[in-house]
Amino acid sequence: MAAAEAIAAKTQGTFGVGGVMLDQYGNVLQSVHNNVIKDGLIFDPTAHGERQLIDWYYAEIAKGRPLPAPQDITIVTSLDPCCMCSGAILAGGFNVVAAAPDTKAGINYDGSASFGSLPAALRAPAAAAFSYPATLGSSQYAREHRGAVPRSFFIGKTISEATQALCSLVFEATAAEVMEKFNTDPAQDQLKDPATLPADHAIVRALKQLYPDALTYRGTPRRPDEGLAPFLLQAMARDREQGGAGDAVALLDSFGNLLMCLPGRMTHSGIRSAFMETTRAYAQLRYKLMHGASAAAQEQVRHYLGHPKDGTFVFARGPDDSAISYMNLGAYGSTMEGPLPLKNPAQLQYVLPMLPDEALAVLCAAMPPLYRDIIRIRPTQVADGALVAALAQSYGS
């Protein structure tokens, strides 16, 4: 079923990955496929199968549906989970059975099931939850069992070579083409300043509808300053009200304009962090403006609302070694989906450090190859001391 979902994803033109959620008896609760791309446009960089299944689970619980506890739930996925999905799985306490390997972005990229790419505190939970069943045979898809002992209804079962090959090939057939869609936006020097648009322009109205304070702050590009503090502090307060730890994430464009600053919604779902909300909201804003629009209108959106890699994400709280934080780093990688511009190596900044700089460097250097070698994720603290002081005072540091 997961492989069939992966085929449906390929047909849609997105990453060929699918997943199924099972209860403790092996009954199918939900199935879904990757939805990063819809109608040829980036829809949601976080819309991987596992993440969608987990958010679906929390949404059903919120509706009053009597579902088993996460530790009694198993997610079967056609591809080894990425860092984002692994963090989400570990944060929720779900179990996983994974089919095809992913040697670039998978949490088990080296095939050892030792999970050395995870922070030390998360390795034992992963070893107890992530299962890679054997594939019998003599082809390149054959493997021995690795990882956790699966739920009882999987005991003694293997993945057929044909299914394993299908899961691998359908992903390989889509990866390069989909990643290329993340590189269709204009170069930074071709971008246009949305602050120059009239107030009644469709792009400005859409921004303001999503975030009423959009375009009310403008700082030096890539150097957020104390003027950003009121927006972060307001979102941090809302984050606490909505079940979070007081985080917030602002997105500044390449001109230094504030496009949005959002809290998480952790009371709605245990994985709806501030960053997940922000990167998803921006992608879907662009999607809604471009979907069904003329080619000229789509190009206008791309010029005024560029790829976030040319702007700056500003986290109120820096990364730590928790599952949610690891999910955020992985989701950031999924948002970039390629190397950071050489002109913008500090695209990911934070105000309040949660880890010593050396520990954060070690955490990032251990991530799978896509994140550490290609995207080169390396969060940096903002340079403006007044901004740090403003948030630290509120945070009680």
Secondary structure, 3 states (H helix, E strand, C coil): CHHHHHHHHHHHCCCCCEEEEECCCCCEEEEEECCCEECCEECCCCCCHHHHHHHHHHHHHHCCCCCCCHHHCEEEEEECCCHHHHHHHHHHCCEEEEEECCCCCCCCCCCCCCCCCCCHHHHHHHHHHEEECCECCCCCCCECCEECCCCHHHCCCCCCHHHHHHHHHHHHHHHHHHHHHHHCCCCHHHCCCHHHCCCCCHHHHHHHHHCCCCCCCECECCECCHHHHHHHHHHHHHHHHCCCCCCCEEEECCCCEEEEEECCCCCCCCCCCHHHHHHHHHHHHHHHHHCCCCHHHHHHHHHHCCCHHHCEEEEEECCCCCHHHHHHHHHHHHHHCCCCCCCCCCCEEEEECCCCHHHHHHHHHCCCHHHHHHHCCCCEECCCHHHHHHHHHHHCC
